[in-house]
Amino acid sequence: MLLPLVAACELKGVTLTGGPPDEETTTGGGSGNSSVDPSATTAIDPTGDPTATTDATDGTTGEPPAADAVDILFVIDNSGSMARHQSLLASSMPALLSDLDGVDLRIAVTTTDTGNPRCPAAQTTPEGGKFVLRSCIDAAADGAFVFNDKDFSTACTNKCSFAGSDFTVTPTTTAVDPDPKPRAWIERTGSDRNISVDLVDALACALPQGVNGCGFESPLQAMAMALAQVNSPDSATNYGFLRPEADLRIIIVTDEADCSYDPEFDEIFSSNKSFWHDPDAVAPTSAVCFNAGVKCIGAGPTYTSCEAQDFASDGSPAASPEQAVLHPVSKYIQILQDIQASKTGGATVRLFAVTGVPVGFETGNVPLTYADDPDPAQQELFGIGPGCVSPTDETVIAIPPTRLLNVAEALGTPQFFSICEGSYDAAMIAAGAAP
């Protein structure tokens, strides 16, 4: 959560082979409201299963064939600075779906809030990887879009027109659960869908997650928790989501550094000030997340490079992964590799991110620069200068996503796009068109 307040900091594609929202401009396709009559929607046949892809290649190019089914997991930052970004994301749903015609889809959403000692559960109600499927209009009515006494609900209402009984889910089955139930994800099989409104409209309502989540964002851990719960019969929201024959595309949207901490070392947010920017401060800032998980090379203020680093609780390099105060990035690489190994018929696992990289980073021609922020107050808040600044609004900034990038780089060429851009269409087209 990128806001210059200590209180704000407390609340808040890779192929595997083996501020206030923009209220007036809808850069990604307007409100997303379509001309489809929701009353004409046909529910998914509870007995139907998507057709699995069984061929190892397409028989012509030697490449894996395009999957007949795609599972998409959004991990969305719901901290105080995310209203603009959630609004732009909702606008880009036509771009996401533009190359997915005829593909059986499952689309789930969770947040970056996995809980933190600085964010009492009574205040932020962490999702902890659980899927969330409800209209953001209902979330706004519950106060999810209020931060620092300011209402950001237009991030939802300028894109979403459906609430309550209009946003209903038809019961469906899964391969592991033959009993029809309303699932906590959006699903389309053939021409049928499990949601009572058009798919673009449903996503425009489901993606904005509010701005009252924890400001110590943990997208990697939220991703891991969500993927673990899909295999747990005890999970009422996630169980059965993944299909072995379906591509898995994970889309992380965040403007801050990953803070996926090990609860065994939660004192780094209270009594242990090894990673605090100011050891004399009464509370940590988001700088603890960067300092506890990243090592930069060079004297500064501009660094040669910065990479993920495992640190022990005393600030020294961890002698083993078990000593790391933030979960090692190797943990998340292994999780995605294991899921890839379970795929059938050439299905792939891919990671995308809309985050703190400069505009044009995805082309390979615009590098991510690490430098201290010349503003001491901002440096104290985040531990590093911004990875991107909006070309049209200098107050819109985002922190370099070092740990996310290192996960991606270990697996292939990162598909990371700038969250400071004025449209997320390019990112969503890439995620939707991924072979």
Disulfide bonds with the S-S distance in Angstrom:
Cys119-Cys214 2.13
Cys136-Cys156 2.08
Cys160-Cys205 2.00
Cys259-Cys289 2.23
Cys296-Cys306 1.96
Cys388-Cys420 2.09
